[in-house]
Amino acid sequence: MEYVIEMLHITKEFPGIIANDDITLQLKKGEIHALLGENGAGKSTLMSVLFGLYQPEKGTIRKDGVEVKIKDPNDANGLGIGMVHQHFKLVHNFTVLQNIILGVETTKNGFLKMDEARKKVMELSNRYGLMVDPDAYISDITVGMQQRVEILKMLYRNNEILIFDEPTAVLTPQEIEELMKIMKELASEGKSILFITHKLNEIKEVADRCTVLRKGKYIDTIDVSETSKEAMSEMMVGRKVDLQIEKAEISVGAPVLEVKDLVVASKQGSKKAVNHVSFKVSKGEIVCVAGIDGNGQSELVYALTGLSSIEGGQILLNGEDITRVSVRHRNKAGMSHIPEDRHKDGLVLDYSLQDNLILKKYFTPGFQKNGFLRFREAEAYADKLIEKFDIRSGKGRETETRSMSGGNQQKAIVAREIDLNPEILIAVQPTRGLDVGAIEYIHKQLVTQRDEGKAVLLISLELDEVMNISDRILVMYEGEIVADLDPKEVSVQELGLYMAGSKRGEAR
């Protein structure tokens, strides 16, 4: 059997960690091959070695049976290898067309020849059903469209081996379906695809074979059609994983958070991002705000947590009006916030893990005296949280947060926010981009908060998550709450109709 790409006995080390420990991966021509593993298992590192971003300490790479050296991404492109990164590499103030040809421009007498490029881009776009507008600016298009631009970049360079790194982490369910179609289409044309993910449904949907990594080591390569999701998740995590969360019967107490007639202006146009929204979250319940991305959920959370101003309405926390108070005042009054963008609003990436864990406590008497930090207390506190929440990193509490895997960055935020012992925990996409082990862990933490009589407001785009752990579902559509549903009484299909705006419920 001829393999189009073989990575043989690859070892890649970083200070304090062996990211890839003797890993072998073989890709057949025309197959979709999934690379499955927890956060920090070494998937992205392995693909970055294939794309020339890292040089391995040991091991060889072969293309069509011949050994090759890939010193940088230009070498990779020369061999027909392209990669769509988890965080897209696009220039925001350039157009779609300019981004696609960047670095491989056709020129004549020093002038760009855009007409030929445009023609080729449009042909590729139509052939694979990508439907992009070549003149739109990247800053004006959706994340799903940006991803299509990344795919076109690879196709424009005639890449035969396409690497997708966590391609669905930021997409809506509808965009994910479209992407799966595109991937199957590419494979049927003879392209070979490596697909990094930890979503088992997606592997079942599109992949032919799957290689599993765990903690930097190779576990096995399996046939997807012959392996159950449960078996795959056990290979990935090393133990049985509970994909369904057990919850005790709900016992609701007094309201903790009350939102009355909240209005938030939109950044674009005259429509309101949040349009006269009212709801309550009480002790002992998980209320989930569901909806397709971009229907006002982010603006709602920014208003509740004090990160942006509001036009009208009132926010009460345990009866206290907190509509106009500072973020710190809200934190002290009992509000915790797991933000949707962990890099922008959740962490200071250049700080150590310890400093990020004490961000909301350093000014309290336990951690400072006369304005000086008490380092011993901070160190002990950080170590306690790292152990309790199983946060993994190269150098423990001294690790620079930027160097940690996404899942462990997320765990650090969850640890900090839950340890504040909040009255209400506002969790926005708390499991975005996490593997099943970490998802199970975070869901259990949210349910524990609820069972201890705390209020939890969950904002999620993942329908499985919404159905699995919420006690009540509020559906947001175009800035309004269009339904208040009981997950026990509603189907996923019906929920989808409310989210798409084709059905409205009676407010309860």
Buried (B, 14 or more C-beta within 10 A) or exposed (E): EEBBBBBBBBBBBEEEBBBBBBBEBBBBBBBBBBBBBBBBBBBBBBBBBBBBBBEBEEBEBBBBEEEBEBEEBEBBBEBBBBBBBBEBEBEEEBBBBBBBBBEEEEEEEEEEEBEEBBEBBBEBBEEBEBEBEBEBBBEEBBBBBBBBBBBBBBBBBEBBBBBBBBBBBBBBBEBBEBBBEBBBBBBEEEBBBBBBBBBBEBBBBBBBBBBBBBBBBBBEBBEBEEBEBEEBBBBBBEEEBEBEBEBEEEEBEEBBBBBBEBBBBBEEEEEBBBBBBEBBBBBBBBBBBBBBBBBBBBBBBBBBBBBBEBEBBBBBBBEEEBBEBEEEBBBEBBBBBBBBEBBEBBBEBEBBBBBBBBBBBBEEEEBBEEEEBBEEBBBEBBBEBBEEBEBBBBEBBEBBBEBBBBBBBBBBBBBBBBBBEBBBBBBBBBBBBBBBBBBBBBBBBBBEBBEEBBBBBBBBBBBBBBBBBBBBBBBBBBBBBBBBBEBEEBEEEBBBBBBEBEBBBEEE
